[in-house]
Amino acid sequence: MHSDTRLGARALPRGQLLRIDAGRGRLVQCLEGRLWLTQQDDPRDIVLDAGDEAVIERDGLTVLQALGDARFVLAPARPERAPRHPPVIACAPAAGR
């Protein structure tokens, strides 16, 4: 975790939600407590404990919820964090083709 980002720490009480629109590339650092992070059109749920961090990978809605009283940093996007291209999904031809 980067100690210089603690200056912008935010508190999120247990059960409270934070909506992040178009947050691709932003870094979420959990300083205290536990956070649940989910991104639009992403089946994964990410749980962050104190000391954990995750980069928002999607441009759509991201929801952050405090699973207990939490403190976190939402760092601005930097070009090296944002994925350069969307993930490539390879499709196999249908059977019989």
Secondary structure in CASP SS format (residue, H / E / C, confidence):
PFRMAT SS
TARGET T0000
AUTHOR 0000-0000-0000
METHOD secondary structure of the structure
MODEL  1
M C 1.00
H C 1.00
S H 1.00
D H 1.00
T H 1.00
R H 1.00
L H 1.00
G H 1.00
A C 1.00
R E 1.00
A E 1.00
L E 1.00
P C 1.00
R C 1.00
G C 1.00
Q C 1.00
L E 1.00
L E 1.00
R E 1.00
I E 1.00
D E 1.00
A C 1.00
G C 1.00
R C 1.00
G C 1.00
R C 1.00
L E 1.00
V E 1.00
Q E 1.00
C E 1.00
L E 1.00
E E 1.00
G C 1.00
R E 1.00
L E 1.00
W E 1.00
L E 1.00
T E 1.00
Q E 1.00
Q C 1.00
D C 1.00
D C 1.00
P C 1.00
R C 1.00
D E 1.00
I E 1.00
V E 1.00
L E 1.00
D E 1.00
A C 1.00
G C 1.00
D C 1.00
E E 1.00
A E 1.00
V E 1.00
I C 1.00
E C 1.00
R C 1.00
D C 1.00
G C 1.00
L E 1.00
T E 1.00
V E 1.00
L E 1.00
Q E 1.00
A E 1.00
L C 1.00
G C 1.00
D C 1.00
A E 1.00
R E 1.00
F E 1.00
V E 1.00
L E 1.00
A E 1.00
P C 1.00
A C 1.00
R C 1.00
P C 1.00
E C 1.00
R C 1.00
A C 1.00
P C 1.00
R C 1.00
H C 1.00
P C 1.00
P C 1.00
V C 1.00
I C 1.00
A C 1.00
C C 1.00
A C 1.00
P C 1.00
A C 1.00
A C 1.00
G C 1.00
R C 1.00
END
